[in-house]
Amino acid sequence: MKDQFKKYLWILDLLYSSGGITFKEMAEKWKDSSLNDRKTILAKRTFDDYRRAIEETFNVDIICDASRGYQYRIDNARSLSTDRIKRWLLSSFAVNNVLQGSRRLSERIIYEDIPSGNDYLLEVVKAMQDGKVISVEYDNFFESTPKQLLIEPYCVKVFRQRWYVVGKAKGEKVIWRWALDRFLSLEITDKKFRLPKDFYADIYFNDAFGVIVDPDECKVETIRLKAYSENHRDDYLRHLPLHSSQREVERGEGYTIFELRVRPAYDFCQELLSYGEEVEVLSPQYVRDYITDRIRKSLSRYKV
């Protein structure tokens, strides 16, 4: 399955980067592809099967344009350039393709490692595509023994070098998240589920900094941050915002004040703490107090 998905990406990348290509040209390129280690021939029937699977998986339309010499091309290619996940998949695959053809170059490009969650990612995506429940053995940090869970996988998200699956576990009413690198085993069951009509992954995470979305425990707040110019922290935040809602509201000598609408959950507060003295929380007061308390506890570790 993993190799098949790579072939989908190979064809999609070829169609996207070329702007249009005939089947004959595609078959010739397949002969020299790093994925084709057995030097097989790309059959027209196989391509047609892959084409339908690509259209369904990536929500694109692949047409055969007779006016351009029967070239295959992506009819709605703009959807790939505007969709973050599709763009990320294509760019990652394109880089990997280059590395396959140049060993010396591969030693000069360093990826951020993502742990073993990758082993289960494609299976989770397959279960999402088929609307099937997954059975997993989950090793939670907060419990002494692993748990067996039946999960309806709604979506997946990568954050801080970890892949997460988001959905509902059997017997639970709330949507939750599970880190794929904590999975000890995974099996796609025959049990079907329907994605709730009112669930949209982008909307669900709209007010989140990372993966923590606990509406009952952490409401959306307007956060005011003062970033100091020492070490150019304000410049870094200006060019790499913490959240899509971030905006600059004041700039003074040696500082910039930013506002953003976000849930000040644990992962967000951890990010602020990582900036040390370079960023100060101005409001709301309870978030400022929380950060202050964490700094005091940190200092106590060092007997200060």
Backbone as a ProteinNet text record, in pm:
[ID]
protein_1_A
[PRIMARY]
MKDQFKKYLWILDLLYSSGGITFKEMAEKWKDSSLNDRKTILAKRTFDDYRRAIEETFNVDIICDASRGYQYRIDNARSLSTDRIKRWLLSSFAVNNVLQGSRRLSERIIYEDIPSGNDYLLEVVKAMQDGKVISVEYDNFFESTPKQLLIEPYCVKVFRQRWYVVGKAKGEKVIWRWALDRFLSLEITDKKFRLPKDFYADIYFNDAFGVIVDPDECKVETIRLKAYSENHRDDYLRHLPLHSSQREVERGEGYTIFELRVRPAYDFCQELLSYGEEVEVLSPQYVRDYITDRIRKSLSRYKV
[TERTIARY]
82.2	0	85.6	195.1	284.2	346.2	391.8	450.9	347.9	224.3	118.5	91.8	90.3	68	180.2	302.3	416	398.9	341.1	316.7	210.4	109.3	8.4	76.1	163.4	231.5	324.5	387	476.7	398.1	283.6	200.9	146.5	100.2	44	149.5	268.5	378.3	415.7	416.8	451.1	347.5	221.5	114.4	118.9	144.7	143.8	263.5	381.6	503.3	515.9	462.6	474	366.7	252.9	142.3	62.2	110.4	42.4	141.1	103.9	195.7	115	164.3	94.7	124.5	40.8	64.3	196.2	229.8	355.4	475.2	469.9	579.5	588.1	472.2	469.3	528.3	492	542.8	694.1	748.4	893.3	962.6	903	961.3	953.9	848.2	833.7	947.4	997.6	1107.1	1230.7	1252.9	1372.3	1343.9	1221.7	1186.5	1256.2	1296	1360	1262.4	1131.7	1031.1	1020.8	1065.4	1052.7	1181.3	1211.3	1335.6	1332.2	1210.5	1199.2	1191.8	1197.1	1194	1071.1	956.4	830.7	779.4	683.4	621.6	490.7	467.3	342.4	232.1	142.7	33.3	-76.7	-147.2	-253.7	-363.8	-398.8	-503.9	-460.6	-332.9	-281.4	-287.9	-249.4	-255.2	-398.6	-493.5	-633.7	-683.2	-638.4	-674.3	-614.1	-485.9	-419.2	-484.3	-522	-583.7	-712.2	-795.8	-921.8	-894.3	-795.4	-761.6	-706.1	-625.5	-568.3	-678.4	-771.9	-882.1	-963.7	-986.7	-1067.3	-989.1	-862.4	-781	-747.8	-712.8	-666.5	-769.4	-888	-996.7	-954.6	-898.2	-859.3	-924.3	-929.5	-982.3	-868.6	-842.2	-738	-806.4	-782	-848.6	-747	-797.4	-716.1	-755.3	-665.1	-692.9	-654.8	-755.2	-729.6	-670.2	-705.6	-656.9	-507.6	-451.4	-308.1	-233.8	-281.6	-213.4	-239.2	-361.7	-403.5	-310.8	-286.2	-208.5	-299.2	-248.2	-317.4	-270.2	-364.5	-329.3	-434.1	-397	-488.5	-575.3	-705.2	-797.1	-808.2	-806.1	-816.7	-686.3	-576.3	-442.6	-426.6	-504.6	-491.4	-524.2	-611	-647.6	-527	-427.8	-307.5	-218	-211.1	-123.5	-180.4	-312.3	-374.2	-400.9	-391	-415.3	-282.1	-269.8	-143.2	-95.1	-186.7	-147	-101.1	-178.9	-141.7	-8.8	9.4	134	252.3	228.8	335.5	371.4	269.9	294.9	374.6	334.6	402	545.4	565.3	700.5	792	740.7	820.2	857.1	758.7	784	885	872.2	963.1	1107	1125.7	1259.8	1314.1	1229.6	1271.4	1310.4	1238.9	1268.9	1406.9	1439.2	1570.7	1679.7	1655	1754	1781.4	1676.7	1692.9	1791.6	1795.6	1881.9	2018.4	2043.9	2172.8	2213.7	2300.7	2342.2	2421.9	2506.9	2586.7	2498.6	2393.2	2303.1	2224.6	2191.3	2113.5	2186.5	2319.2	2398.6	2397.9	2344.2	2344.7	2205.4	2105.1	1968.8	1925	1894.5	1863.1	1718.3	1644.7	1504.3	1490.8	1382.5	1347.3	1281.5	1337.2	1289.4	1153.2	1063	934.6	936.1	909.9	921.1	832.9	816.7	756.8	610.3	548.4	410.1	389.2	497.1	488.9	446.3	480	450	300.5	221	75.9	-1.1	69.4	1.6	-83.1	-26.7	-99.7	-219.7	-205.9	-318.7	-433.2	-398.4	-500.9	-569.2	-489.4	-545.4	-637.5	-596.6	-679.7	-811.9	-806.4	-928.5	-1018.9	-960.5	-1038	-1106.8	-1032.4	-1085.3	-1202.3	-1191.9	-1295.3	-1403.2	-1386	-1483.5	-1491.8	-1374.3	-1372	-1305.7	-1355.7	-1302.8	-1168.9	-1074.3	-946.4	-939.2	-878.1	-854.8	-707.4	-675.1	-536.1	-504.9	-380.4	-328	-247.6	-292.5	-236	-162.5	-37.1	46.9	48.9	-39.2	-53.8	49.7	111.9	210.9	149.4	20.2	-44.7	-107	-95.2	-151.7	-45	-57	47.8	50	-63.8	-70.6	-136	-99.6	-161.1	-310.6	-384.3	-529	-564	-668	-720.8	-835.1	-826.2	-924.8	-983	-1110.9	-1174.9	-1198.9	-1135.3	-1136.1	-1196.4	-1283.7	-1333	-1238.8	-1153.3	-1054.7	-1115.4	-1123.3	-1180.7	-1076.7	-956.9	-851.5	-717.3	-609.8	-475.1	-406.2	-312.6	-238.3	-98.4	1	137.2	167.5	231.7	268.1	386.4	489.3	606.9	663.2	688.2	750	663.5	533.1	445.6	320.5	278.8	151.6	43.7	-71.4	-185.4	-305.9	-385.8	-515.5	-621	-717.8	-824	-955.7	-1034.9	-1163.3	-1231.9	-1317.3	-1389	-1360.5	-1336.5	-1319.6	-1455.9	-1471.5	-1597.2	-1631.4	-1755.7	-1801.9	-1776.9	-1706.8	-1677.4	-1763.3	-1795.4	-1878.1	-1795.4	-1674.3	-1593	-1491.3	-1456.1	-1349.8	-1216.1	-1125.6	-996	-883.3	-762.7	-644.4	-553.5	-485	-392	-266.1	-150.4	-23	7.3	36.8	60.4	185.5	283.1	403.7	380.5	260.7	225.4	142.6	115.2	43.7	138.9	96	173.5	128.8	3.3	-49.5	-170.6	-204.9	-321.8	-381	-513.1	-584.3	-708.1	-726.2	-846.9	-958.7	-1065.3	-1176	-1275.3	-1374.9	-1481.5	-1595.6	-1587.3	-1692.9	-1685	-1796	-1801.1	-1845	-1807.4	-1855.8	-1875.1	-1954.1	-1977	-1917.3	-1842.4	-1787.3	-1902.4	-1910.4	-2018.6	-2025.9	-2146.4	-2164.2	-2110.7	-2106.4	-2061.4	-1913.6	-1839.9	-1697	-1614.6	-1535.4	-1438.8	-1306	-1203.2	-1075.5	-1018.7	-1024.7	-967.5	-1042.7	-1175.3	-1255.1	-1229.5	-1218	-1193.6	-1065	-959.7	-830.7	-811.1	-913.4	-900.2	-846.4	-889.2	-849.1	-738.3	-681.8	-578.5	-439.7	-346	-206.1	-146.2	-174.3	-120.1	-228.6	-233	-331.6	-432.5	-413.1	-502.4	-624.9	-739.6	-867.5	-961.2	-968.9	-1055.7	-1151.2	-1259.7	-1350.4	-1404.8	-1428.2	-1485	-1383.8	-1255.9	-1152.7	-1073.8	-1070.9	-987	-1058.6	-1110.8	-1184.7	-1090.8	-1140.8	-1063.5	-1047.2	-925.2	-895.2	-821.1	-830.2	-744.8	-616.6	-507.4	-379.3	-295.9	-245.7	-155.3	-14.1	76.2	215.4	307.3	405.3	506.7	637	678.2	801.3	911.8	1022	1132.4	1227.7	1292.5	1380.4	1515.2	1545.3	1668.5	1664.6	1770.3	1777.3	1671.8	1608.2	1512.7	1392.5	1347.8	1232.8	1108.5	1092.3	974.7	978.9	1098	1110.5	1074.8	1121.3	1090.3	939.2	871.7	726.9	653.3	711.2	649.1	651.1	760.8	775.7	727.1	718.3	666	565	440.3	337.4	308.6	270	232.1	99.7	13.3	-121	-168.9	-260.9	-311.3	-382.5	-431.3	-502.5	-408.6	-280.7	-186.2	-179.8	-180.4	-163.7	-80.8	-10.4	74	-10.7	-11.2	-94.8	-13.3	113.6	195.9	343.3	418.7	563.1	632.9	722.4	792.8	942.7	1014.7	1159.8	1197.5	1242.4	1288.8	1181.7	1060.7	955.6	846.6	764.8	644.8	536.5	414.6	302.3	216	188.4	105.3	-21.2	-128	-252.7	-291.1	-345.5	-395.1	-510.2	-599.6	-714.9	-685.7	-666.7	-626.5	-664.2	-669.6	-689.6	-554.2	-538.5	-409.3	-391.3	-391.9	-378.8	-232.8	-209.3	-75.9	30.1	1.2	102.8	137.1	37.1	62.1	148.6	115.6	192.9	336	353	487.7	569.8	505	573.9	619	530.8	567.1	682.6	679.3	786	920.6	916.1	1040.9	1113.7	1042.3	1104.6	1172.8	1153.9	1220.1	1185.4	1287.9	1267.7	1237.2	1235.4	1216.3	1069.9	978.2	834.9	765	679.9	604.8	454.8	379.9	234.5	178.6	104.6	45.1	-95.4	-170.9	-306.2	-352.1	-453.7	-528.7	-444.4	-489.2	-410.7	-387.1	-489	-471.1	-366.1	-351	-246.1	-109.7	-103.1	20.7	60.2	-38.9	-12.3	37.1	-21.6	18.8	164.9	200.4	338.2	433.8	392.9	475.5	500.6	394.8	406.6	499.9	490.2	578	724.4	748.2	885.3	939.7	856.6	898.9	936	853.2	881	1009.5	1032.4	1153.2	1276.7	1265.4	1377	1405.2	1297.3	1314.9	1392.9	1382.7	1459.7	1609.6	1644	1784.2	1824	1733.4	1759.5	1784.2	1711.6	1726.8	1623
-121.4	0	126.6	122.3	237.4	267.3	160.5	178.7	231.7	186.3	230.9	380.3	424.1	565.6	651	599.6	671.1	684.2	581.4	586.8	692.6	700.9	805.8	942.7	962.5	1091.1	1116.7	1010.3	1025.2	1075.4	1014.1	1055.6	1196.5	1224	1356	1464.5	1438.5	1534.6	1557	1450.4	1460.3	1543.5	1518.8	1594.4	1741.7	1764.5	1901.5	1981.4	1921.4	1993.7	2013.8	1919	1929.2	2019	2028.9	2106.2	2028.7	1912.3	1827.6	1731.6	1603.4	1503.7	1390.7	1335.9	1224.5	1095.7	995.2	868.2	807	820.6	765.6	828.1	960.8	1030.8	986.5	968.9	925.5	785	696.6	559.5	556.7	647.1	654.5	700.6	800.3	850.1	745.7	663.8	559.2	457.5	433.3	338.5	378.3	510.7	560.1	607.1	587.9	634.5	551.6	618.6	548.2	452.8	476.5	387.2	256	260.7	143.5	60.7	6.1	-69.9	-202.4	-250.4	-375.2	-351.5	-225.2	-187	-242.1	-225.7	-270.3	-165.7	-206.3	-116.7	-63.7	64.7	124.1	95	5	-31.5	74.1	90.8	190.8	159.3	32.1	-4.7	29	5.8	39.2	188.9	266.3	412	459.1	399.7	438.4	409.7	296.9	264.7	366.8	400.2	498.1	635.5	666.9	797.7	815.3	712.2	719.6	729.9	654.3	658	794.1	854.6	987.2	1091.8	1083.4	1180.1	1174	1052.4	1035.8	1077.3	1038.3	1065	1212.9	1279.5	1418	1520.2	1470.7	1559.5	1650.1	1588.2	1659.9	1593.3	1664.7	1609.9	1598.3	1476.7	1453.3	1430	1516.7	1507.3	1476.4	1421.8	1397	1500.8	1592.7	1707.6	1675.5	1647.3	1612.4	1728.7	1851.6	1970.5	1993	1926.5	1941.4	1810.6	1734.1	1610.1	1497.2	1495.4	1393.5	1389.8	1508.9	1520.3	1503.5	1435.4	1427	1543.3	1608.5	1720.7	1733.3	1809	1833.1	1952.8	1930.3	2035.9	2147	2109.3	2208.3	2214.1	2237.6	2234.9	2337.6	2445.5	2550.8	2498.2	2396.2	2340.1	2278.5	2231.2	2174.4	2282.1	2396.6	2503.9	2576.5	2569.6	2640.7	2550.8	2419.5	2326	2293.5	2326.4	2311.1	2167.1	2073.2	1933.5	1877	1904	1854.9	1915.2	2043.8	2111.8	2051.9	2022.5	1962.9	1823.7	1742.7	1607.9	1611.6	1699.8	1708.2	1757.2	1860.7	1915.3	1813.8	1742.8	1640.9	1528.3	1489.7	1381.7	1426.3	1549.9	1600.6	1603.2	1649.7	1651.9	1510.1	1419.2	1279.9	1218.5	1255.7	1205.1	1249.9	1376.9	1430.7	1356.4	1331.9	1264.3	1123.1	1056.7	920.1	915.9	1024.1	1027.2	1087	1134.7	1196.5	1165.4	1069.5	1030.8	1142	1210.6	1317.5	1431.1	1461.5	1568.3	1529.1	1401.4	1356.3	1378.7	1383.5	1406.5	1553	1639	1782.8	1837.7	1750.1	1790.8	1709.9	1780.1	1713.3	1737.4	1629.8	1637	1637	1699.3	1685.8	1549.9	1471.2	1334.5	1330.9	1248.3	1222.2	1076.5	1048.6	911.7	809.7	696.1	578.9	593	707.5	727.3	713	734.7	719.2	578	480.9	341.3	316.3	395.5	375.4	481.4	582.4	696	654.3	578.4	541.6	451.8	368.9	284.5	368.2	470.6	560.7	635.7	685	756.3	664.3	538.9	442.1	421.3	409.7	391.5	513	633.4	755.9	755.3	714.9	712.6	615.6	500.6	398.1	413.6	510.3	530.5	412.8	359.8	242.2	272.2	206.1	220	147	204	137.8	85.9	-29.9	-88.3	-71	-2	26.7	-11.1	-47.5	-63.6	61.8	138.2	271.7	277.1	319.8	329.1	474.1	504.4	640.3	666.2	785.8	821.7	826.8	855	879.2	754.3	639.4	515.8	407.2	318.2	218	108.2	79.2	-26.9	24.8	-30.5	10.9	-17	62.7	45.2	0.8	-79.4	-117.8	-22.6	44.8	145.9	118.6	148.5	151.7	298.1	346.5	489.7	514.6	613.7	664.1	776.5	753.4	854.7	965.7	1087.4	1199.5	1268.9	1289.7	1358.6	1328.4	1367.1	1354.8	1489.9	1512	1637.4	1612.1	1679.1	1669.2	1795.4	1777.9	1891.1	1851.7	1934.1	1911.9	1769	1731	1602	1480.6	1502.9	1389.6	1397	1282	1270	1235.7	1300	1273.7	1234.2	1140.1	1111.7	1169.9	1236.4	1302.1	1234.5	1205.9	1141.3	1108.1	1007.8	964.4	817.5	789.4	650.9	593.9	464.6	398.8	424.5	468	493.9	634.6	716	854.1	951.2	1065.1	1165.5	1279	1298.2	1411.1	1367.8	1461.6	1438.6	1447	1355.4	1352.8	1333.8	1330.5	1317	1207.8	1135.2	1031.1	1040.2	1033.7	1040.1	904.7	906.1	780.5	708.8	782.4	715.6	640.8	656.4	580.9	456.9	434.8	315	195.2	88.4	-35.4	-129.6	-113.8	-193.1	-120.8	-152.7	-92.5	-190.8	-200.3	-286	-212.4	-213.1	-154.5	-257.6	-223.5	-317.3	-309.8	-396.2	-393.3	-299.9	-249.2	-162.6	-24.6	20.3	147.8	260.9	382.8	500.6	613.7	711.2	828	951.7	1024.7	1150.1	1247	1306.1	1400.6	1512.6	1546.3	1648.4	1784.8	1808.3	1938.6	1939.5	1832.4	1830.8	1869.1	1974	2017.7	2039.1	1967.5	1969.1	2110.1	2190.5	2324.9	2412.8	2396.6	2474	2424.5	2292.6	2235.2	2291.3	2305.5	2353.6	2504	2572	2712.7	2799.1	2771.9	2853.8	2788.7	2680.8	2608.8	2649	2647.4	2669.4	2541.6	2430.2	2301.6	2199	2099.4	1991.8	1988.6	2071.8	2067.7	2155.5	2091.3	2160.8	2108.3	2180.1	2141.3	2257.2	2270.9	2385.7	2403.5	2292.8	2303.2	2351.7	2333	2369.1	2493.3	2523.9	2634.9	2711.2	2829	2907.2	2994.4	3040.6	3127.9	3264.9	3315.5	3444.7	3535.1	3665.6	3760.6	3774.5	3723.3	3723.6	3841.9	3919.9	4031.5	3994.4	3996.5	3960.3	4076.7	4098	4200.8	4129	4140.9	4075.9	4179.5	4149.5	4246.1	4229.1	4338.4	4340.5	4275.3	4251.2	4181.2	4043.8	4012	3886.4	3880.8	3997.8	4010.8	3917.3	3892.3	3804.9	3863.3	3997	4057.8	4038.3	4044.4	4021.7	3876.9	3783.4	3642.3	3618.6	3676.8	3657.7	3730.9	3839.4	3915	3832.5	3762.6	3686.5	3542.2	3491.9	3357	3363.6	3404.9	3424.5	3296.5	3315.6	3202.5	3141.6	3226.1	3181.4	3269.8	3216.7	3291.6	3420.5	3428.5	3548.1	3657.7	3627.9	3724.5	3853	3966.3	4095.7	4187.1	4276.3	4373.3	4494.3	4531.3	4643.7	4762.9	4741.3	4853.5	4820.1	4921.7	4903.2	5022.1	4992.3	5097.4	5074.3	5153.9	5141.8	5013.3	4915.2	4791.7	4686.9	4706.5	4607	4617.7	4512	4509.7	4435.5	4487.2	4419.9	4352.4	4224.5	4146.8	4103.1	4088.6	4031.9	3911.9	3809.2	3694.1	3630.6	3566.9	3496.8	3348.2	3290.8	3150.6	3093.2	2961.8	2896.8	2888	2948	2941.1	2807	2701.3	2565.5	2536.9	2416.1	2377.5	2394.9	2349.3	2356	2500.6	2589.8	2730.9	2793.9	2765.6	2820.7	2768.5	2643.4	2587.6	2662.3	2699.4	2775.5	2910.7	2979.7	3109.3	3095.8	2992.1	2970.9	2945.6	2887.3	2858	2983.9	3097.6	3223.7	3297.1	3246.4	3307.2	3453.2	3533.8	3676.7	3758.2	3693	3767.1	3799.3	3730.2	3753.7	3762.9	3864.7	3885.6	3881.2	3806.4	3804.3	3926.1	4009.5	4127.8	4097.4	4021.7	3984.7	3864.7	3791.7	3813.9	3783.2	3833.7	3825.4	3681.3	3592.7	3456.3	3380.1	3415.4	3353.2	3406.8	3537	3597.2	3533.8	3512.8	3451.6	3308.7	3235.5	3096.9	3091	3177.6	3181.6	3220.8	3318.9	3362.7	3247.9	3172.4	3059.9	2953.2	2926.1	2826.1	2870.4	2999.8	3051.3	3039.3	3069.6	3057.4	2912.3	2818.8	2678.1	2633.2	2686.4	2653.7	2705.1	2827.3	2885.1	2805.5	2753.7	2676.7	2548.2	2494.7	2375.6	2402.8	2528.4	2568.3	2635.7	2626	2680.9	2830.3	2901.2	3046.9	3114.5
0	0	0	80.3	88.6	-48.2	-119.7	-252	-351	-337.6	-427.9	-409	-284.6	-256.4	-316.1	-311.8	-370.9	-521.9	-583.6	-728.1	-760.3	-673.5	-691.3	-690.6	-592.5	-579.4	-698.3	-747.8	-863.3	-984.4	-1012.1	-1124.6	-1103.1	-982.1	-950.8	-965.8	-916	-927.4	-1073.5	-1151.5	-1293.7	-1368.6	-1342.7	-1407.2	-1366.2	-1238.1	-1184.7	-1235.3	-1230.1	-1268.3	-1418.9	-1496.5	-1642.8	-1703.3	-1636.4	-1691.4	-1793.8	-1830.2	-1927.8	-1991	-2002.9	-2056.5	-2118.5	-2229	-2293.1	-2215.8	-2239.5	-2170.6	-2216.6	-2343.4	-2395.6	-2324.9	-2307.1	-2238.5	-2092	-2030.7	-1891.7	-1876.9	-1969	-1965.3	-1982	-2065.1	-2084.2	-1956.3	-1890.2	-1765.5	-1655	-1658.1	-1557.5	-1566.8	-1686.7	-1706.2	-1625.1	-1613.6	-1543.7	-1402.1	-1355.3	-1220.6	-1113	-1004.1	-892.5	-823.7	-841.9	-784.5	-862.5	-988.9	-1077	-1072.5	-955.2	-940.4	-1015.6	-1047.3	-1123.2	-1274	-1313.2	-1454.8	-1527.2	-1463.2	-1524.1	-1621.9	-1704.7	-1802.3	-1742.9	-1755.7	-1707.4	-1808.8	-1773.5	-1863.3	-1857.8	-1970	-1977.9	-1876	-1860.9	-1765.4	-1622.1	-1591.5	-1458.3	-1434.9	-1535.8	-1523.3	-1500.8	-1571.8	-1555.8	-1413.6	-1356.5	-1217.6	-1121.8	-1143	-1058.6	-1072.9	-1193.2	-1220.7	-1140	-1139.7	-1063.7	-914.1	-867	-723.8	-683.9	-770.2	-743.1	-737.5	-830.8	-833.4	-705	-656	-535.3	-410.8	-405.5	-287.1	-271.8	-381.4	-375.4	-423.3	-457	-499.2	-616.2	-719.1	-840.1	-960	-1071.4	-1196.2	-1296.7	-1342.3	-1442.3	-1576.4	-1670.8	-1800.7	-1911	-2019.7	-2138.1	-2241.9	-2270.1	-2357	-2501.3	-2583.4	-2723.8	-2800.3	-2763.7	-2835	-2813.6	-2714	-2685.5	-2709	-2804.4	-2841.2	-2744.5	-2689.5	-2593.7	-2470.8	-2421.5	-2298.4	-2176.5	-2076.9	-1948.6	-1861.8	-1798.8	-1711.7	-1600.3	-1497.4	-1384.9	-1420.1	-1426.4	-1469.5	-1365.1	-1237.2	-1129.8	-1051.1	-1122.1	-1060.6	-949.5	-955.5	-854.3	-714.4	-708.8	-578	-508.1	-587.6	-529.1	-470.1	-537.6	-491.1	-370.8	-352	-239.5	-119.4	-138.3	-28.5	38.9	167.7	238.6	243.7	270.6	283.9	149.7	45.8	-87.4	-131.8	-103.9	-141.9	-66.1	62.7	144.1	93.9	62.7	12.8	-117.4	-207.5	-336.5	-322.7	-240.7	-225.2	-158.1	-56.8	11.6	-84.4	-166.1	-260.7	-366.1	-413.3	-516.2	-465.3	-341	-282.1	-269.1	-221	-204.6	-338.4	-442.8	-576.2	-622	-594.6	-630.2	-553.3	-424.9	-341.1	-389.4	-439.4	-489	-605.6	-682.6	-799.9	-773.6	-651.9	-623	-479.3	-462.3	-328.2	-261.3	-337.9	-279.3	-229.2	-304.4	-263.6	-139.5	-127.5	-12.7	118.5	113.7	234.6	275.6	188.5	216.8	245.7	247.3	280.9	401.7	511.1	637	673.3	691.6	729.5	881.4	929.3	1069.8	1086.7	1176.6	1192.8	1261.7	1209.5	1273.8	1316.9	1445.7	1499	1428.2	1493.3	1430.4	1391.3	1420.1	1380.2	1230.8	1153.1	1007.5	969	1053.9	1021.4	1008.8	1078	1079.8	1000.9	952.9	890.4	770.4	679.8	558.9	590.5	693.7	732.5	788.9	866.3	919.3	805.4	710	595.2	515.4	499.1	426.8	499.7	632.3	711.9	700.2	697.7	679.9	544.4	444	307.4	294.7	361.6	353	459.2	550.4	657.5	751.7	789.8	876.2	1010.7	1113.2	1248.5	1257.9	1333.1	1354.7	1498.8	1513.8	1645.7	1677.3	1787.3	1819	1963.3	1984.6	2119.8	2147.8	2246.7	2269.5	2402.7	2397.3	2516.4	2564.3	2657.5	2709.2	2818.3	2813.9	2915.2	3055.4	3062.2	3191.4	3253.4	3186.7	3239.8	3241.9	3336.5	3358.9	3252.8	3193.4	3092.6	2965	2849.3	2722.4	2720.8	2642.5	2630	2488.4	2477.9	2348	2314.1	2200.8	2163.8	2026	2010.7	1879.4	1846.3	1739.3	1707.8	1570.4	1564.4	1436.4	1393.6	1293	1254.3	1166.6	1222.1	1148.6	1061.2	1117.9	1043.1	1107.5	1040.6	1096.6	1088.4	1180.2	1181.6	1235.9	1176.1	1226.8	1305.6	1421.8	1507.3	1594.4	1591.6	1674.1	1659.6	1534.7	1502.8	1537.3	1554.4	1586.5	1499.2	1449	1379.8	1481.7	1467.4	1555	1469.9	1522.5	1461.7	1555.1	1495.6	1571.8	1539.7	1642	1619	1750.4	1746.2	1866.8	1894.6	2022.8	2065.4	2104.2	2087	2121.6	2268.4	2291.6	2426.7	2475.8	2394	2433	2352.3	2413.6	2346.9	2286.6	2338.5	2293.5	2189.2	2102.6	2004.8	2077.5	2043.6	2111.6	2010.1	2059.2	1973.7	2030.8	1941.5	1984	1897.5	1961.3	1889.6	1825.5	1697.3	1626.4	1676.2	1727.9	1775.2	1906.5	1966.5	2087.1	2053.4	1924	1881.5	1886.9	1953.7	1955.6	1845.1	1803.1	1692.3	1635.5	1512.6	1446.7	1348.3	1351.1	1256.6	1206.3	1075.9	1017.8	1027.9	1097.6	1117.9	1001.8	1005.2	904.5	946.2	1066.5	1118.9	1052.4	995.5	924.9	1018.7	984.3	1055.7	955.5	995.1	909.7	973.7	896	944.7	970.9	1091.1	1120.5	1016.8	976.7	873.5	915.7	1047.2	1095.2	1133.9	1099.2	1132	1009.5	1025.5	924.1	996	952.9	1024.2	1039.1	930.9	938.6	1037.8	1043.5	1139.2	1281.4	1298.2	1430.5	1491.3	1408.8	1458.5	1439.1	1394.5	1360.3	1473.9	1596.5	1711.3	1793.6	1743.3	1817.5	1769	1861	1822.9	1767.1	1835.5	1793	1774.4	1864.3	1851.3	1965.6	2066.9	2182.4	2159.6	2152.9	2137.8	2246.2	2356.3	2468.1	2498.6	2421.6	2437.3	2578.3	2649.2	2784.3	2886.9	2858	2954.9	2915.7	2788.3	2742.2	2631.3	2663.4	2564.7	2482.1	2369.7	2281.8	2347.4	2345.1	2406.7	2308.6	2333.7	2262.7	2344.6	2291.4	2361.4	2312.9	2407.3	2374.6	2418.6	2322.3	2348.1	2316.4	2403.1	2379	2346.4	2220.7	2175.6	2167.4	2230	2236	2118.4	2084.7	1967.3	1993.7	2121.4	2153.8	2089.8	2017.2	1939.8	1829.4	1800.2	1688.4	1701.8	1826.3	1843.1	1777.2	1783	1719	1567.5	1509.7	1365	1329.6	1413	1388.1	1392.1	1490.7	1501.2	1389.6	1344.3	1235	1106	1083.1	959.2	971.4	1094.7	1116.3	1230.5	1199.7	1303.1	1381.5	1506.7	1591	1547.1	1488	1450.8	1336	1256.7	1140.3	1178.9	1303.3	1349.5	1399.3	1405.7	1463.2	1381.6	1453.6	1388.1	1477.3	1413.6	1484.7	1520.9	1649.2	1693.1	1741	1770	1817.6	1797.5	1755.3	1742.3	1807.7	1901.1	1971.8	1968.5	2044.4	2049.8	2124.8	2051.1	2113	2137.5	2085.6	2109	2002.9	1996.3	1912.7	1990.5	1985.1	2050.5	1943.3	1965.5	1874.9	1947.8	1871.9	1922.7	1838.6	1903.5	1829.6	1906.3	1830.6	1888.7	1885.9	2004.5	2011.9	2148	2155.3	2284.8	2355.2	2472.5	2543.4	2614	2535.3	2588.6	2622.7	2672.3	2719.6	2611	2488.5	2383.9	2346.7	2351.8	2322.7	2431.8	2557.2	2668.6	2668.3	2631	2620.7	2516	2407.1	2302.4	2356.2	2429.4	2486.7	2584.5	2666.8	2764.2	2696.4	2577.9	2506.7	2461.9	2457.1	2415.5	2530.3	2651.7	2766.4	2784.5	2806.4	2833.4	2708.3	2591.9	2467.1	2439	2504.8	2484.6	2620.2	2634.6	2758.9	2729.8	2810	2797.3	2869.9	2798.3	2859.2	2911.1	2835.2	2876.3	2792.9	2846.1	2970.1	3094.1	3206.4	3328.3	3372.4	3356.5	3404.8	3324.1	3196.3	3115.9	3159.4	3184.8	3235.1	3368.7	3456.4	3586.5	3571.5	3476.9	3454.1	3408.3	3313.5	3264	3376.2	3455.9	3569.4	3666.4	3696.9	3789.8	3734.9	3606.3	3545.4	3550.5	3531.3	3537.2	3679.7	3779.1	3919.1	3952.3	3906.3	3932.6	3862.8	3743.4	3670.8	3746.6	3798.8	3874.9	4001.2	4062.3	4186.5	4161.3	4040.5	4005.6	4013	3983.3	3985	4116.3	4217.5	4350.4	4347.7	4259.9	4249.1	4336.7
[MASK]
++++++++++++++++++++++++++++++++++++++++++++++++++++++++++++++++++++++++++++++++++++++++++++++++++++++++++++++++++++++++++++++++++++++++++++++++++++++++++++++++++++++++++++++++++++++++++++++++++++++++++++++++++++++++++++++++++++++++++++++++++++++++++++++++++++++++++++++++++++++++++++++++++++++++++++++++

